[in-house]
Amino acid sequence: MSRTGRVDAFVLDLFGVIIGFDNDIVPARLARHCTDPDDALRRLDGLMARREIITGEVTLRQVHRRLVQAHGLALTYGQFEDAWLEPYSWPMPGMAGLVEALAENHRLVLLSNVDRAYWQVVRAMHPELGCFTELLVSCDLGCAKPDPEAFLRASRAAKADPARCLFVDDTRANVDAARLLGFRTHWFRDASGLRRALRGSTA
């Protein structure tokens, strides 16, 4: 964990920190219904994290229309929506309890890159999100990590300077971007590693 000193607030990533996930699942579901499944699978790599989707620039219906046109997707919109919303994430071992413990004495801010449709699925599945003071998601913010604006919005939501916030994320580029803005950071691998880092700090 970078730096030492008191932590007033935690800014936590969602996917890869609070919950585990596999971004390859949905593209594989969709590719099976395309004209050339192998080609579609290659071209749909990273679909769930594409900027225009996670910032709300395009709707799910527009995504469906594009896939029909570009790849011959044979699913109706309703079938496509079902494939998109079927969960591809699960609780991260040890994190629900840690979130609850941290919330007792700190402000918690969630900062996540996620599309609007799947965000509703996640909220319904994970009651521990109720421990957060603020839930900042890219589809509402109109910006996404590692954009500086996303981190600055999180600092304001935390009501703390970046130097008094601990940002936790599993993506190195996001961790590095936050550090450049003055955040204390932890590159997340698992809950036990985060617990060890916290024991060594003054949080």
SULJOCOR-V556389 format. One record per run of one state. SS is the DSSP state (helix for helix, strand for strand, loop for the rest). FROM is the first residue (numbers start at 1). LEN is the number of residues. If there is no record, write none. Layout:
SS&FROM&LEN ; SS&FROM&LEN
This chain:
loop&1&8 ; strand&9&4 ; loop&13&2 ; strand&15&1 ; loop&16&3 ; strand&19&3 ; loop&22&2 ; helix&24&8 ; loop&32&5 ; helix&37&7 ; loop&44&3 ; helix&47&3 ; loop&50&1 ; helix&51&4 ; loop&55&5 ; helix&60&12 ; loop&72&5 ; helix&77&9 ; loop&86&3 ; strand&89&3 ; loop&92&3 ; helix&95&9 ; loop&104&3 ; strand&107&6 ; loop&113&3 ; helix&116&10 ; loop&126&1 ; helix&127&5 ; loop&132&2 ; strand&134&4 ; helix&138&4 ; loop&142&6 ; helix&148&11 ; loop&159&3 ; helix&162&3 ; strand&165&5 ; loop&170&2 ; helix&172&9 ; loop&181&3 ; strand&184&4 ; loop&188&3 ; helix&191&9 ; loop&200&4
